[in-house]
Amino acid sequence: MSDSMRVGVVGAGTMGAGIALVALQAGLPVVLCDVQEGVLQRAKQEMERRLARRVEKGELTADVVTAMLGNLRLSTEMAALADAAVVIEAVPERMSLKQSIFAQLDEVCQDTAILATNTSSLSITEIAAQTQHPHRVVGMHFFNPAPVMKLVEVVVGEETSAQTVEAVVNLAEQFGKTPAVCKDTPGFIVNRVARNFYGEALRVVGDGTASTEVVDRLMHGNARFPLGPFSLMDMIGIDVNFDVTTSVYEAFYGEPRYRPHPIQARKVAVGQLGRKSGRGFYRYDDEAGGPPRDRQAFYSSEEQQTERRSALSAERVYVVGDTPLAASLRAWVASVVGTEASDCGLVYEGPVFEWDSAAIAARCTELTRCIHAAQPKVVIAAFAGEPAYHRQALQAVEQGLTEDALLLTSLAGPSATEQASWLARPARVRGFATVLPLPEPGRGKTIAWTRPLQADAADALDDRTVGLLQLLGWTPLQVRDGAGGVVMRILAMVLNEAAEALREGVAKASDMDAAMKLGTRYPLGPVQWMKELGIASVWQTVNALWRELGDDRYRPSPLLRQWWYARKIDVEEGPNHA
């Protein structure tokens, strides 16, 4: 794309005005079109306001801003776009409206012009079908606010040419954005992969596993999302989020993974739409309203650190398992106690396949022997793999335990109730659910813990569990027992969807990771997160949810299954457009 080419923008609402400003700031002349003169003038005023703020901050000079605004032309006539090299449409999300506009653009614009749509959910291929030159039609999905958000999804329709894709990728980079190329599929990358961040959170609340407040505290305070799902839905607008979910669900012809939830439908029905209506999942009509604000635990003084080290040493915590979580927990306990990691547990590089009976037997013998020798008061277990192997490993752990020992087991897989059923003394089991990374030294993080159904209600082991988690640097929150707990349950469903999108060739892994980090501010991209957690833990959690809940929405992606059997995440990074 030339530095002097003209950019056309159709629609002067919030997104259109933002896109026009992005192009102006890239030094390009812009024609902004809208059928209403008043909308055009408001868009210009908003651009002037944003640019004036940048002058106040010293980011731009007044002369530069004057030059930028001199490059802006407003028009209520499509004919003004005749000499534009690229036109970006940003009108409301109605297929008939967009198709009508593209039919007009196809006639008005020069044959070499690229026609892009900012749609967030509609089919590029259907929009292009109304033109005589569908090869030049492409998706260019900006995120709100367009001048701030760095991501642009470049969506390839069935007939979009490789030259068009290449030109738009270059244009996005010229705009200072990060392009993520993807196929024309419902939801593209971000709105598809993110569906279960909201959808599974709604199911966690709907089935009574945890409250909205606890879910938000865990997803923010444990998994490091900028906002929990319910806080984020309130900010986006519950009605907007519900419409996108419904649109994706219908576009996939009733695929269970995208099924809308009645809780959201009820909120929309009574007008509780989030921040914009003063009430959603939280109230915003007074100073005390809004999402919960956690105060993290700190261990700042040397005296506090010494007391903590002494208390953990007295508990004689021993970590066992075969996951990255187990390895991190062992290193974490060792760092707090001030000893070698090998003194604080036995961690293997990965699970054993259930048909490898000799390897399972050898590992179980070693587990029992090492735990018996260490005589711990608390064992923290984080195993992955098939239930047959997992069961034998936990039984071997129990054989080495003393009578009063506490067994705290990870919920990245079956529920604590299921795991407890494998043991002779199930009441000693408690479950916990967290994701990596572990808390920073001196700073706490929320964590979920559960009591299996076999345990007596509110007994002394509950207090020991809470106390131990606090010593390890967490703020414990009790939830109802279930596969995955809360954080791993929601996260595993997001990652399962990402794996399925990769299997379908929707985008390259690097584009998907970039899209989810830049478009939704995820702490890690899905593929990065699967590598950090370990494919065995992700596979086991999704598989356990499928077995426990019996809903087809939880069926594991075939690619996730293949990665588990291959013992590695293998993604191709070749071109994903022709």
PLY file of the C-alpha trace (Angstrom):
ply
format ascii 1.0
element vertex 578
property float x
property float y
property float z
element edge 577
property int vertex1
property int vertex2
end_header
0.00 0.00 0.00
1.22 3.49 -0.90
1.84 6.14 1.75
-0.41 8.50 -0.23
-3.29 6.15 -1.03
-6.77 7.26 -0.01
-8.73 5.25 2.56
-12.51 5.29 2.54
-14.62 4.51 5.59
-18.37 3.88 5.36
-20.27 4.50 8.60
-19.31 7.29 11.00
-20.42 5.69 14.25
-18.03 4.78 17.06
-16.13 2.14 15.11
-16.12 4.01 11.79
-14.84 7.21 13.39
-12.19 5.21 15.25
-11.00 3.47 12.08
-10.87 6.80 10.22
-8.74 8.25 13.03
-6.38 5.24 12.85
-5.87 5.88 9.12
-5.32 9.61 9.66
-2.74 8.91 12.35
-0.95 6.63 9.87
-0.57 9.68 7.61
-3.16 8.64 5.02
-5.91 10.78 3.44
-9.38 9.63 4.49
-12.90 9.98 3.12
-15.51 9.30 5.82
-19.03 8.60 4.50
-22.36 8.40 6.29
-25.94 9.06 5.23
-26.41 11.51 8.13
-24.54 14.81 8.17
-25.01 15.10 11.94
-23.29 11.76 12.52
-20.37 12.88 10.38
-19.94 16.08 12.36
-20.05 14.24 15.69
-17.43 11.81 14.38
-15.17 14.71 13.39
-15.60 16.32 16.80
-14.67 13.06 18.51
-11.55 12.74 16.37
-10.60 16.34 17.18
-11.10 15.65 20.88
-8.89 12.54 20.81
-6.15 14.33 18.87
-6.29 17.35 21.21
-5.66 15.03 24.15
-2.57 13.66 22.41
-1.33 17.24 21.95
-1.90 17.89 25.66
0.15 14.80 26.51
2.97 15.94 24.23
2.53 12.98 21.86
1.72 15.20 18.85
2.21 18.82 17.89
-0.62 21.14 16.92
0.81 21.42 13.39
0.77 17.65 12.93
-2.85 17.48 14.10
-3.82 20.30 11.72
-2.21 18.35 8.86
-4.04 15.16 9.87
-7.42 16.87 9.96
-6.61 18.51 6.63
-6.46 14.97 5.20
-10.05 14.26 6.29
-12.99 14.69 3.94
-16.61 14.11 4.98
-19.37 13.11 2.58
-22.93 11.81 2.53
-22.43 10.46 -1.01
-20.90 7.09 -1.93
-19.50 8.70 -5.08
-16.88 10.39 -2.88
-15.19 6.98 -2.57
-14.52 6.64 -6.29
-10.77 7.22 -5.96
-10.22 5.29 -2.70
-7.65 2.49 -2.84
-9.32 0.68 0.04
-12.76 1.12 1.60
-13.58 -0.16 5.08
-17.27 -0.59 5.89
-18.32 -0.11 9.54
-22.13 -0.01 9.60
-24.48 -1.90 11.99
-24.36 -5.72 11.99
-27.19 -6.43 9.54
-26.43 -8.67 6.59
-28.94 -6.99 4.26
-27.49 -3.55 5.00
-23.91 -4.65 4.44
-24.76 -6.49 1.23
-26.52 -3.39 -0.10
-23.52 -1.19 0.68
-21.06 -3.60 -0.92
-23.17 -3.81 -4.07
-22.98 0.00 -4.27
-19.24 0.06 -3.54
-18.67 -2.54 -6.27
-20.14 -0.09 -8.79
-18.68 3.15 -7.42
-15.10 2.13 -6.61
-12.32 1.52 -9.11
-11.72 -2.11 -10.08
-8.43 -2.26 -8.18
-9.90 -1.01 -4.89
-10.04 -3.35 -1.92
-13.41 -3.58 -0.14
-13.15 -4.53 3.54
-15.85 -5.07 6.15
-15.42 -4.52 9.88
-18.06 -7.14 10.71
-17.43 -9.04 13.94
-19.65 -12.02 13.17
-21.20 -12.02 9.69
-19.91 -14.11 6.77
-17.43 -12.36 4.49
-18.35 -14.80 1.73
-22.06 -13.88 1.92
-21.26 -10.17 1.87
-18.95 -10.63 -1.12
-21.60 -12.61 -3.01
-23.43 -9.34 -3.78
-20.45 -7.98 -5.73
-19.09 -8.61 -9.20
-15.53 -8.84 -7.85
-15.64 -11.04 -4.70
-11.87 -11.62 -4.88
-11.30 -8.09 -3.54
-13.67 -8.40 -0.56
-12.08 -9.18 2.81
-12.80 -8.88 6.51
-10.89 -6.27 8.51
-12.24 -6.62 12.03
-11.02 -3.88 14.36
-11.64 -4.01 18.10
-13.19 -1.23 20.15
-11.79 1.35 20.72
-10.08 1.11 17.33
-7.39 3.77 18.01
-6.29 1.87 21.14
-6.72 -1.86 20.48
-3.80 -3.39 18.58
-5.53 -6.36 16.94
-7.08 -6.55 13.49
-8.56 -9.87 12.37
-8.02 -10.24 8.61
-10.80 -12.57 7.51
-10.43 -14.52 4.26
-13.64 -15.22 2.34
-14.09 -18.17 0.00
-13.08 -16.09 -3.02
-10.76 -13.53 -1.41
-7.49 -13.46 -3.35
-4.07 -13.92 -1.80
-3.09 -10.50 -3.16
-6.00 -8.89 -1.30
-5.03 -10.61 1.95
-1.40 -9.57 1.59
-2.37 -5.95 0.90
-4.68 -5.77 3.93
-2.09 -7.37 6.20
0.36 -4.68 5.07
-2.25 -1.98 5.60
-2.98 -3.18 9.13
0.73 -3.03 9.90
0.89 0.45 8.38
-1.90 1.38 10.79
0.32 0.20 13.66
-1.85 -2.86 14.28
-1.08 -6.58 14.59
-2.96 -8.53 11.88
-4.21 -12.05 12.62
-5.29 -13.90 9.46
-8.19 -16.33 9.75
-10.78 -18.20 7.72
-14.33 -16.99 7.24
-15.93 -19.02 10.01
-18.55 -17.92 12.58
-16.93 -15.79 15.28
-13.58 -15.74 13.41
-10.86 -16.21 16.09
-11.66 -14.07 19.11
-15.45 -14.27 19.27
-15.31 -18.02 18.71
-12.53 -19.04 21.11
-13.79 -16.66 23.81
-17.35 -18.08 23.81
-16.58 -20.57 26.58
-14.94 -17.96 28.79
-18.47 -16.65 29.20
-20.51 -19.76 28.44
-18.74 -22.10 30.85
-18.69 -19.45 33.58
-22.47 -19.18 33.24
-22.76 -22.96 33.57
-20.55 -22.98 36.67
-22.95 -20.52 38.30
-26.03 -22.17 36.83
-25.19 -25.61 38.26
-24.35 -24.19 41.69
-20.60 -24.81 41.64
-19.77 -21.22 42.59
-21.28 -17.73 42.72
-20.64 -15.00 40.15
-18.41 -13.19 42.65
-16.30 -16.27 43.38
-15.93 -17.09 39.67
-14.76 -13.55 38.92
-12.35 -13.54 41.87
-10.82 -16.83 40.75
-10.54 -16.00 37.05
-8.95 -12.65 37.86
-7.02 -13.50 41.02
-5.86 -16.99 40.01
-5.82 -17.19 36.21
-4.75 -13.52 35.83
-7.49 -12.43 33.42
-7.86 -8.62 33.54
-11.56 -9.06 34.39
-13.62 -12.05 35.42
-16.26 -13.23 32.91
-19.22 -11.62 34.71
-17.45 -8.29 35.20
-16.49 -8.38 31.53
-20.03 -9.19 30.37
-21.28 -6.24 32.42
-18.74 -3.97 30.73
-19.43 -5.24 27.19
-23.20 -5.28 27.71
-24.98 -8.52 28.58
-27.31 -8.03 25.62
-24.39 -7.58 23.21
-22.61 -10.64 24.56
-25.82 -12.68 24.42
-26.43 -11.61 20.79
-22.94 -12.68 19.74
-23.31 -16.04 21.51
-26.70 -16.60 19.88
-25.32 -15.62 16.48
-22.40 -18.04 16.71
-24.67 -20.81 18.04
-27.10 -20.38 15.13
-24.30 -20.05 12.56
-22.95 -23.43 13.69
-26.48 -24.91 13.43
-26.95 -25.59 17.13
-23.45 -26.82 18.04
-23.67 -27.51 21.84
-20.32 -25.82 22.56
-21.87 -22.40 21.84
-25.28 -22.95 23.43
-26.57 -19.73 25.11
-27.45 -19.92 28.81
-30.84 -19.05 30.38
-29.18 -16.85 33.03
-28.03 -14.45 30.32
-31.40 -14.56 28.56
-33.19 -13.65 31.81
-30.88 -10.69 32.42
-31.62 -9.34 28.95
-35.36 -9.91 29.38
-35.53 -7.73 32.52
-33.18 -5.05 31.20
-30.24 -5.81 33.49
-27.65 -5.21 30.79
-24.59 -4.32 32.85
-22.86 -1.00 33.46
-24.91 0.86 30.84
-28.19 0.05 32.64
-26.81 0.42 36.18
-27.31 -3.25 36.94
-26.20 -6.54 35.45
-24.47 -9.33 37.32
-23.45 -6.52 39.71
-25.04 -3.22 40.71
-23.49 0.07 39.57
-25.94 2.55 41.06
-23.84 3.48 44.10
-20.19 3.92 45.07
-20.02 0.51 46.72
-21.34 -1.23 43.60
-19.47 -3.17 40.96
-17.40 -6.37 40.95
-15.60 -7.62 44.08
-12.19 -6.15 44.82
-9.75 -8.63 46.30
-7.06 -7.67 48.73
-4.18 -10.03 48.20
-2.20 -11.51 51.10
1.32 -10.19 51.58
4.25 -11.63 53.49
6.53 -8.63 53.44
8.44 -8.67 56.71
11.30 -11.02 57.49
9.47 -12.07 60.64
6.38 -13.08 58.65
8.52 -15.01 56.19
10.26 -16.84 59.04
6.94 -17.77 60.69
5.61 -19.02 57.40
8.71 -21.10 56.75
8.50 -22.63 60.21
4.81 -23.49 59.87
5.31 -25.13 56.47
8.30 -27.09 57.74
6.18 -28.41 60.60
3.53 -29.62 58.13
6.20 -31.61 56.25
4.55 -30.94 52.86
5.43 -33.46 50.14
4.48 -32.92 46.49
3.91 -35.79 44.06
2.74 -35.89 40.48
3.64 -35.85 36.81
2.54 -32.40 35.61
4.12 -28.95 35.25
1.91 -27.90 38.18
3.45 -30.61 40.38
6.97 -29.51 39.42
6.16 -25.87 40.17
4.51 -26.72 43.49
7.50 -28.77 44.60
9.91 -25.94 43.71
7.62 -23.43 45.44
7.43 -25.42 48.68
11.20 -25.93 48.62
11.81 -22.20 48.14
9.58 -21.27 51.08
10.97 -23.94 53.40
14.53 -23.29 52.27
15.57 -26.75 51.14
16.25 -28.74 47.96
13.31 -29.55 45.67
14.19 -33.25 45.81
13.54 -33.19 49.57
10.01 -31.87 49.03
8.52 -34.42 46.67
8.69 -36.83 43.78
7.71 -35.48 40.37
7.82 -37.34 37.06
8.10 -35.78 33.60
4.68 -36.99 32.49
1.97 -39.60 33.02
2.24 -43.24 32.00
-0.16 -44.69 29.45
-2.68 -47.01 31.10
-1.57 -50.03 29.04
2.05 -49.77 30.24
1.51 -51.94 33.34
5.21 -52.45 34.06
5.92 -48.70 34.11
2.87 -48.06 36.29
3.92 -50.75 38.77
7.47 -49.37 39.00
6.22 -45.83 39.52
3.69 -46.88 42.17
6.31 -48.82 44.10
8.58 -45.79 44.14
5.77 -43.45 45.20
4.82 -45.61 48.19
8.44 -46.04 49.27
9.35 -42.34 49.04
6.24 -41.12 50.85
6.69 -43.69 53.60
10.28 -42.56 54.07
9.38 -38.84 54.14
6.49 -39.29 56.62
4.70 -36.11 55.49
1.68 -34.66 57.27
0.40 -33.25 53.96
0.75 -34.65 50.45
-0.14 -32.45 47.48
-0.85 -34.56 44.39
-1.09 -33.32 40.81
-1.39 -36.28 38.44
-2.67 -36.40 34.86
-3.37 -39.18 32.39
-6.09 -41.80 32.05
-8.21 -42.64 35.14
-6.82 -46.20 35.38
-3.26 -44.90 35.80
-4.31 -41.93 37.93
-6.21 -44.24 40.30
-3.26 -46.57 40.81
-0.92 -43.63 41.42
-3.17 -42.16 44.14
-3.62 -45.59 45.74
0.16 -45.94 45.87
0.36 -42.50 47.52
-2.20 -43.54 50.14
-0.25 -46.68 51.00
2.67 -44.53 52.11
0.62 -42.11 54.22
0.30 -42.02 58.00
-3.16 -42.21 59.57
-3.59 -38.45 60.12
-2.10 -37.21 56.84
-4.05 -34.84 54.58
-4.16 -35.62 50.84
-4.72 -32.50 48.76
-5.28 -33.43 45.11
-5.52 -31.32 41.96
-8.89 -30.93 40.26
-7.26 -30.59 36.82
-9.16 -33.74 35.93
-11.70 -35.75 37.98
-13.52 -34.29 40.97
-12.19 -34.80 44.48
-15.20 -37.05 45.10
-14.22 -39.36 42.23
-10.56 -39.41 43.27
-11.51 -40.06 46.91
-13.62 -43.05 45.84
-10.44 -44.81 44.71
-8.99 -44.78 48.24
-9.46 -46.75 51.46
-9.81 -43.52 53.49
-11.65 -41.08 51.21
-12.51 -38.59 53.98
-8.87 -37.43 54.18
-9.01 -36.02 50.62
-9.53 -32.37 49.69
-9.38 -30.92 46.19
-7.72 -27.76 44.92
-7.74 -26.05 41.53
-5.19 -23.56 40.27
-3.28 -22.74 37.12
0.30 -21.72 36.55
2.15 -19.58 37.37
2.06 -19.90 41.15
1.96 -16.80 43.39
4.94 -14.50 43.37
6.97 -14.52 46.58
5.29 -12.24 49.09
2.05 -11.90 47.14
-1.10 -13.98 47.44
-3.44 -15.30 44.79
-6.96 -16.72 45.01
-7.38 -20.49 44.80
-10.41 -22.81 44.83
-10.66 -25.79 47.15
-13.35 -28.45 47.53
-14.56 -31.08 49.97
-15.49 -34.50 48.50
-18.92 -35.88 49.32
-17.33 -38.69 51.34
-15.93 -36.20 53.89
-17.79 -35.08 56.99
-19.07 -31.52 56.71
-16.82 -28.76 58.11
-14.36 -30.99 59.96
-10.82 -30.22 61.10
-9.34 -31.15 57.71
-11.12 -28.14 56.21
-9.24 -25.84 58.60
-5.97 -27.61 57.81
-6.62 -27.22 54.07
-7.39 -23.51 54.36
-4.41 -22.91 56.63
-2.02 -24.77 54.33
-3.18 -22.88 51.23
-2.74 -19.60 53.08
0.80 -20.57 54.08
1.53 -21.31 50.42
0.48 -17.76 49.52
-3.14 -18.16 48.42
-6.50 -16.74 49.42
-8.64 -19.93 49.55
-12.21 -19.85 48.24
-14.41 -22.90 48.72
-16.49 -24.09 45.75
-18.68 -27.13 45.21
-16.75 -30.21 44.14
-16.59 -31.05 40.46
-14.22 -31.91 37.63
-11.84 -29.05 36.91
-12.95 -26.95 39.86
-13.70 -23.48 38.46
-10.59 -22.04 36.83
-9.42 -25.22 35.08
-12.98 -26.04 34.04
-13.46 -22.70 32.28
-9.93 -22.51 30.94
-9.95 -26.10 29.65
-13.10 -25.37 27.64
-11.50 -22.27 26.11
-8.40 -24.28 25.20
-10.48 -27.15 23.82
-12.23 -24.68 21.51
-8.88 -23.27 20.43
-7.67 -26.78 19.59
-10.78 -27.41 17.52
-10.33 -24.12 15.64
-6.71 -25.06 14.93
-7.83 -28.49 13.70
-10.23 -26.81 11.29
-7.47 -24.53 10.01
-9.20 -21.35 11.14
-5.86 -19.67 11.88
-2.21 -20.37 12.57
-1.26 -20.96 16.19
0.80 -17.76 16.31
-2.10 -15.71 14.92
-4.51 -17.30 17.38
-2.24 -16.57 20.34
-1.74 -12.98 19.19
-5.48 -12.51 18.63
-6.50 -13.72 22.09
-3.82 -11.69 23.88
-4.42 -8.47 21.94
-8.15 -8.76 21.26
-9.27 -9.92 24.71
-6.15 -9.26 26.82
-5.74 -12.92 27.80
-2.60 -13.41 29.95
-1.37 -16.07 27.50
-2.42 -17.25 24.07
-4.26 -20.61 23.99
-1.36 -22.60 22.53
1.10 -20.97 24.93
-1.22 -21.82 27.82
-1.58 -25.45 26.77
2.18 -25.78 26.68
2.54 -24.21 30.13
-0.14 -26.37 31.74
0.89 -29.52 29.88
-1.31 -31.21 27.30
-2.01 -34.11 29.68
-3.65 -31.80 32.24
-5.78 -30.04 29.61
-6.82 -33.32 27.99
-7.61 -34.94 31.33
-9.75 -31.99 32.47
-11.86 -31.86 29.30
-12.23 -35.65 29.30
-13.26 -35.65 32.97
-15.86 -32.93 32.31
-17.25 -34.95 29.40
-17.53 -38.09 31.56
-18.95 -36.31 34.60
-21.45 -33.92 32.98
-22.50 -36.08 30.02
-23.14 -33.10 27.74
-21.84 -33.22 24.18
-20.54 -29.66 24.55
-17.68 -31.15 26.58
-16.49 -33.65 23.99
-12.73 -33.24 23.56
-11.38 -31.94 20.28
-9.85 -34.80 18.26
-6.70 -32.68 17.98
-6.45 -32.44 21.77
-6.75 -36.22 21.91
-4.04 -36.68 19.30
-1.69 -34.28 21.10
-2.19 -36.27 24.29
-1.27 -39.55 22.63
1.65 -37.91 20.80
2.80 -36.36 24.10
3.36 -33.02 22.41
1.54 -30.03 20.97
2.36 -30.05 17.28
1.11 -27.04 15.31
1.94 -26.17 11.74
2.89 -22.57 11.10
2.50 -22.55 7.33
0.31 -20.05 5.45
-3.40 -20.35 6.16
-4.63 -18.57 3.06
-4.15 -19.31 -0.63
0 1
1 2
2 3
3 4
4 5
5 6
6 7
7 8
8 9
9 10
10 11
11 12
12 13
13 14
14 15
15 16
16 17
17 18
18 19
19 20
20 21
21 22
22 23
23 24
24 25
25 26
26 27
27 28
28 29
29 30
30 31
31 32
32 33
33 34
34 35
35 36
36 37
37 38
38 39
39 40
40 41
41 42
42 43
43 44
44 45
45 46
46 47
47 48
48 49
49 50
50 51
51 52
52 53
53 54
54 55
55 56
56 57
57 58
58 59
59 60
60 61
61 62
62 63
63 64
64 65
65 66
66 67
67 68
68 69
69 70
70 71
71 72
72 73
73 74
74 75
75 76
76 77
77 78
78 79
79 80
80 81
81 82
82 83
83 84
84 85
85 86
86 87
87 88
88 89
89 90
90 91
91 92
92 93
93 94
94 95
95 96
96 97
97 98
98 99
99 100
100 101
101 102
102 103
103 104
104 105
105 106
106 107
107 108
108 109
109 110
110 111
111 112
112 113
113 114
114 115
115 116
116 117
117 118
118 119
119 120
120 121
121 122
122 123
123 124
124 125
125 126
126 127
127 128
128 129
129 130
130 131
131 132
132 133
133 134
134 135
135 136
136 137
137 138
138 139
139 140
140 141
141 142
142 143
143 144
144 145
145 146
146 147
147 148
148 149
149 150
150 151
151 152
152 153
153 154
154 155
155 156
156 157
157 158
158 159
159 160
160 161
161 162
162 163
163 164
164 165
165 166
166 167
167 168
168 169
169 170
170 171
171 172
172 173
173 174
174 175
175 176
176 177
177 178
178 179
179 180
180 181
181 182
182 183
183 184
184 185
185 186
186 187
187 188
188 189
189 190
190 191
191 192
192 193
193 194
194 195
195 196
196 197
197 198
198 199
199 200
200 201
201 202
202 203
203 204
204 205
205 206
206 207
207 208
208 209
209 210
210 211
211 212
212 213
213 214
214 215
215 216
216 217
217 218
218 219
219 220
220 221
221 222
222 223
223 224
224 225
225 226
226 227
227 228
228 229
229 230
230 231
231 232
232 233
233 234
234 235
235 236
236 237
237 238
238 239
239 240
240 241
241 242
242 243
243 244
244 245
245 246
246 247
247 248
248 249
249 250
250 251
251 252
252 253
253 254
254 255
255 256
256 257
257 258
258 259
259 260
260 261
261 262
262 263
263 264
264 265
265 266
266 267
267 268
268 269
269 270
270 271
271 272
272 273
273 274
274 275
275 276
276 277
277 278
278 279
279 280
280 281
281 282
282 283
283 284
284 285
285 286
286 287
287 288
288 289
289 290
290 291
291 292
292 293
293 294
294 295
295 296
296 297
297 298
298 299
299 300
300 301
301 302
302 303
303 304
304 305
305 306
306 307
307 308
308 309
309 310
310 311
311 312
312 313
313 314
314 315
315 316
316 317
317 318
318 319
319 320
320 321
321 322
322 323
323 324
324 325
325 326
326 327
327 328
328 329
329 330
330 331
331 332
332 333
333 334
334 335
335 336
336 337
337 338
338 339
339 340
340 341
341 342
342 343
343 344
344 345
345 346
346 347
347 348
348 349
349 350
350 351
351 352
352 353
353 354
354 355
355 356
356 357
357 358
358 359
359 360
360 361
361 362
362 363
363 364
364 365
365 366
366 367
367 368
368 369
369 370
370 371
371 372
372 373
373 374
374 375
375 376
376 377
377 378
378 379
379 380
380 381
381 382
382 383
383 384
384 385
385 386
386 387
387 388
388 389
389 390
390 391
391 392
392 393
393 394
394 395
395 396
396 397
397 398
398 399
399 400
400 401
401 402
402 403
403 404
404 405
405 406
406 407
407 408
408 409
409 410
410 411
411 412
412 413
413 414
414 415
415 416
416 417
417 418
418 419
419 420
420 421
421 422
422 423
423 424
424 425
425 426
426 427
427 428
428 429
429 430
430 431
431 432
432 433
433 434
434 435
435 436
436 437
437 438
438 439
439 440
440 441
441 442
442 443
443 444
444 445
445 446
446 447
447 448
448 449
449 450
450 451
451 452
452 453
453 454
454 455
455 456
456 457
457 458
458 459
459 460
460 461
461 462
462 463
463 464
464 465
465 466
466 467
467 468
468 469
469 470
470 471
471 472
472 473
473 474
474 475
475 476
476 477
477 478
478 479
479 480
480 481
481 482
482 483
483 484
484 485
485 486
486 487
487 488
488 489
489 490
490 491
491 492
492 493
493 494
494 495
495 496
496 497
497 498
498 499
499 500
500 501
501 502
502 503
503 504
504 505
505 506
506 507
507 508
508 509
509 510
510 511
511 512
512 513
513 514
514 515
515 516
516 517
517 518
518 519
519 520
520 521
521 522
522 523
523 524
524 525
525 526
526 527
527 528
528 529
529 530
530 531
531 532
532 533
533 534
534 535
535 536
536 537
537 538
538 539
539 540
540 541
541 542
542 543
543 544
544 545
545 546
546 547
547 548
548 549
549 550
550 551
551 552
552 553
553 554
554 555
555 556
556 557
557 558
558 559
559 560
560 561
561 562
562 563
563 564
564 565
565 566
566 567
567 568
568 569
569 570
570 571
571 572
572 573
573 574
574 575
575 576
576 577
